[in-house]
Amino acid sequence: ARDVMTVLAITENEVLSTEEETELLDVVAILTFVTAFIDVVFYWWIFDALSGTMNYLEGMNQSRKLKRYLRLRLILLLSVLFALVWSVFGIVDSYNDTRIINEEVNGWVLNAVWEFNYFVVLMCLSCLWAPEAGAKEYAYVMELSAIGNDLEFDTNIVDSPDSDDEDGDAEGGDLDVDKGIKA
């Protein structure tokens, strides 16, 4: 919303009355709250999906993958905490008589802080998901449970009565490995 206001202020050469300027600032305030609401919805959606994924990984005893997702959640929570602290700072600064960050002198800081937050999140994510030497060991493989004998593997092959051998042997009782290669 602030960017839209800046573009309007630069391109619009018309002098606005105090009433028109107040109405325009009210629209900007509404757009700011709508943007903040959309950001909150997206963060809630991300944390909800992360929670579901972490519950699944915890249920499947995937500790190494779960550890990464816990770190990802920590990074995002720290980003939200930083955004909340900066927002409170901005509100307090705007209601002070003497502003700490003067928009005419240091206005770039207001946008740079948000960009810095996004940059830090990007760098942390790139370090978190950096390729590792042992990544192939657990990328697409389910980690076996460390609890004990809680898994049972059934290795019996059950043939249906309608299955036929390729050789025409309907008995199916002779499964010798040496007979697999015929001269």
C-alpha positions as CSV (number, residue, x, y, z in Angstrom):
1,A,0.0,0.0,0.0
2,R,2.9,2.3,0.8
3,D,4.4,1.7,-2.7
4,V,1.1,2.5,-4.4
5,M,0.9,5.7,-2.4
6,T,4.5,6.6,-3.4
7,V,3.7,6.0,-7.1
8,L,0.6,8.2,-6.9
9,A,2.5,10.9,-5.1
10,I,5.2,10.9,-7.8
11,T,3.1,10.6,-10.9
12,E,0.1,12.7,-9.8
13,N,0.8,16.4,-10.3
14,E,-2.5,17.5,-9.0
15,V,-2.7,19.3,-5.7
16,L,-5.0,17.6,-3.3
17,S,-7.1,19.3,-0.7
18,T,-6.8,18.2,2.9
19,E,-10.1,16.3,2.7
20,E,-9.1,14.4,-0.4
21,E,-5.7,13.6,1.1
22,T,-7.4,12.3,4.3
23,E,-9.6,10.0,2.2
24,L,-6.6,8.7,0.2
25,L,-4.7,8.0,3.5
26,D,-7.8,6.1,4.8
27,V,-7.8,3.9,1.7
28,V,-4.0,3.3,2.2
29,A,-4.7,2.4,5.8
30,I,-7.4,-0.1,4.8
31,L,-5.1,-1.6,2.1
32,T,-2.3,-2.0,4.7
33,F,-4.6,-3.9,7.0
34,V,-5.9,-6.1,4.1
35,T,-2.2,-6.9,3.2
36,A,-1.4,-7.7,6.8
37,F,-4.4,-10.0,7.0
38,I,-3.4,-11.8,3.8
39,D,0.2,-12.2,5.3
40,V,-1.3,-13.6,8.5
41,V,-3.5,-16.1,6.6
42,F,-0.5,-17.3,4.6
43,Y,1.7,-17.7,7.7
44,W,-1.2,-19.6,9.4
45,W,-1.5,-21.9,6.3
46,I,2.2,-22.6,6.3
47,F,2.3,-23.4,10.0
48,D,-0.8,-25.6,9.7
49,A,0.8,-27.6,6.9
50,L,4.1,-27.9,8.7
51,S,2.3,-29.2,11.8
52,G,0.5,-31.9,9.7
53,T,3.8,-32.9,8.1
54,M,5.6,-33.0,11.4
55,N,2.9,-35.1,13.0
56,Y,3.1,-37.6,10.1
57,L,6.9,-37.7,10.4
58,E,6.7,-38.2,14.1
59,G,4.2,-41.0,13.7
60,M,6.4,-42.7,11.2
61,N,9.5,-42.3,13.4
62,Q,11.3,-40.3,10.8
63,S,13.6,-38.4,13.2
64,R,16.1,-37.0,10.8
65,K,13.4,-35.5,8.5
66,L,11.5,-34.3,11.6
67,K,14.6,-32.5,12.8
68,R,14.8,-30.5,9.6
69,Y,11.1,-29.5,9.7
70,L,11.5,-28.5,13.4
71,R,14.4,-26.2,12.3
72,L,12.3,-24.8,9.5
73,R,9.5,-24.0,11.9
74,L,12.0,-22.3,14.2
75,I,13.2,-20.1,11.3
76,L,9.7,-19.1,10.4
77,L,8.8,-18.4,14.0
78,L,11.8,-16.2,14.4
79,S,10.8,-14.3,11.3
80,V,7.3,-13.8,12.6
81,L,8.8,-12.6,16.0
82,F,11.0,-10.2,14.1
83,A,8.1,-8.9,12.1
84,L,6.0,-8.4,15.3
85,V,8.8,-6.5,17.0
86,W,9.4,-4.3,14.0
87,S,5.7,-3.6,13.7
88,V,5.4,-2.6,17.3
89,F,8.5,-0.4,16.9
90,G,6.9,1.2,13.9
91,I,3.6,1.9,15.7
92,V,5.4,3.4,18.7
93,D,7.7,5.4,16.5
94,S,4.8,6.9,14.5
95,Y,3.0,8.1,17.7
96,N,6.1,9.7,19.2
97,D,6.5,13.4,19.0
98,T,10.2,13.0,17.8
99,R,10.5,10.1,15.4
100,I,13.4,7.7,15.7
101,I,13.4,7.0,12.0
102,N,12.6,10.1,10.0
103,E,11.0,9.2,6.7
104,E,12.6,12.1,4.8
105,V,16.1,11.3,5.9
106,N,16.1,7.5,6.6
107,G,12.9,6.4,4.8
108,W,14.8,3.6,3.0
109,V,15.3,1.9,6.4
110,L,11.5,1.1,6.6
111,N,11.6,-1.0,3.4
112,A,15.1,-2.3,4.0
113,V,14.3,-4.0,7.3
114,W,11.6,-6.1,5.7
115,E,13.9,-7.0,2.8
116,F,16.6,-7.9,5.4
117,N,14.1,-10.2,7.1
118,Y,13.3,-12.0,3.9
119,F,17.0,-12.3,3.1
120,V,17.8,-13.8,6.4
121,V,15.0,-16.4,6.0
122,L,16.2,-17.2,2.5
123,M,19.8,-17.7,3.8
124,C,18.7,-19.8,6.7
125,L,16.6,-22.0,4.4
126,S,19.5,-22.4,2.0
127,C,21.7,-23.5,4.8
128,L,19.0,-25.8,6.2
129,W,18.3,-27.5,2.8
130,A,21.9,-27.5,1.6
131,P,23.1,-30.7,-0.1
132,E,24.8,-33.1,2.3
133,A,27.0,-36.1,1.7
134,G,24.5,-38.5,3.3
135,A,21.4,-37.0,1.8
136,K,20.8,-40.0,-0.5
137,E,20.6,-42.2,2.6
138,Y,17.3,-40.8,3.8
139,A,15.9,-38.7,0.9
140,Y,13.4,-41.2,-0.5
141,V,13.9,-44.0,2.0
142,M,11.7,-44.6,5.1
143,E,13.7,-44.7,8.3
144,L,13.2,-47.9,10.1
145,S,11.8,-47.7,13.6
146,A,14.3,-47.9,16.5
147,I,11.7,-49.2,18.9
148,G,12.2,-52.8,18.3
149,N,10.2,-55.7,16.9
150,D,7.1,-53.6,16.0
151,L,7.3,-54.3,12.2
152,E,6.4,-57.6,10.6
153,F,7.4,-58.4,7.1
154,D,5.4,-61.0,5.2
155,T,7.5,-62.6,2.5
156,N,5.0,-65.3,1.4
157,I,4.1,-65.2,-2.3
158,V,0.5,-66.0,-2.9
159,D,-0.4,-67.1,-6.4
160,S,-3.9,-66.9,-7.6
161,P,-5.4,-70.2,-9.0
162,D,-5.7,-68.6,-12.4
163,S,-2.0,-67.7,-12.8
164,D,-0.2,-69.7,-15.5
165,D,3.5,-70.3,-16.0
166,E,5.2,-68.9,-19.1
167,D,6.5,-72.4,-19.9
168,G,3.1,-73.9,-19.8
169,D,3.9,-75.7,-16.6
170,A,0.6,-75.6,-14.6
171,E,2.1,-77.3,-11.6
172,G,4.2,-74.3,-10.5
173,G,5.9,-76.4,-7.8
174,D,9.4,-76.5,-9.3
175,L,11.2,-73.1,-8.8
176,D,14.8,-73.9,-9.4
177,V,17.1,-71.0,-10.0
178,D,19.3,-73.0,-12.4
179,K,16.4,-73.6,-14.7
180,G,16.0,-69.8,-15.3
181,I,18.6,-69.8,-18.1
182,K,17.9,-72.2,-20.9
183,A,20.5,-73.1,-23.5
